[in-house]
Amino acid sequence: MVDSVQVNDSFHTSDHKLLSYNLNIAKKTEDSAEIRYDYKRMNTNGAREELRMIEWDKVLNGTANENSQWRILFRIQRKYVPVVKKEIVSERRCGLLTKP
């Protein structure tokens, strides 16, 4: 939204005029949190131990379907990788524009 438009003096060697105005480009969004997994703090020993206990021959040779294979990996991820919630700011402004 543009408001407070003012026509100022012209350039020295031109017939163009300077304009000054307020530009409001803030966008309102809902507050939310983005969930990310923090693999740097993952309990690798626990995950390795649990992966060792799985009978992979049965899982990979057709006794289990593809979805159950993914469920195994997601279960281990949820169990051994901590979650980090990153807050998303409800009002964002363009970083290129600054107030004088």
TASUL-V695451 format. One record per pair of residues at least 24 apart in sequence whose ideal C-beta (glycine too) atoms are under 8 Angstrom apart, sorted by the first residue. I is the first residue (numbers start at 1). J is the second residue. If there is no record, write none. Layout:
I_J / I_J
This chain:
1_25 / 23_97 / 25_93 / 25_94 / 25_97 / 26_91 / 26_92 / 26_93 / 27_91 / 27_92 / 28_90 / 28_91 / 29_88 / 29_90 / 29_91 / 29_92 / 30_90 / 31_87 / 31_88 / 31_90 / 32_88 / 33_85 / 33_86 / 33_87 / 33_88 / 34_85 / 34_86 / 34_88 / 35_83 / 35_84 / 35_85 / 35_86 / 36_83 / 36_84 / 36_85 / 36_86 / 37_77 / 37_81 / 37_82 / 37_83 / 37_84 / 38_81 / 38_82 / 38_83 / 38_84 / 39_81 / 41_81 / 41_82 / 42_80 / 42_81 / 42_82 / 43_80 / 43_81 / 44_80 / 46_79 / 46_80 / 47_76 / 47_79 / 47_80 / 47_81 / 50_76 / 50_79 / 50_80 / 51_76
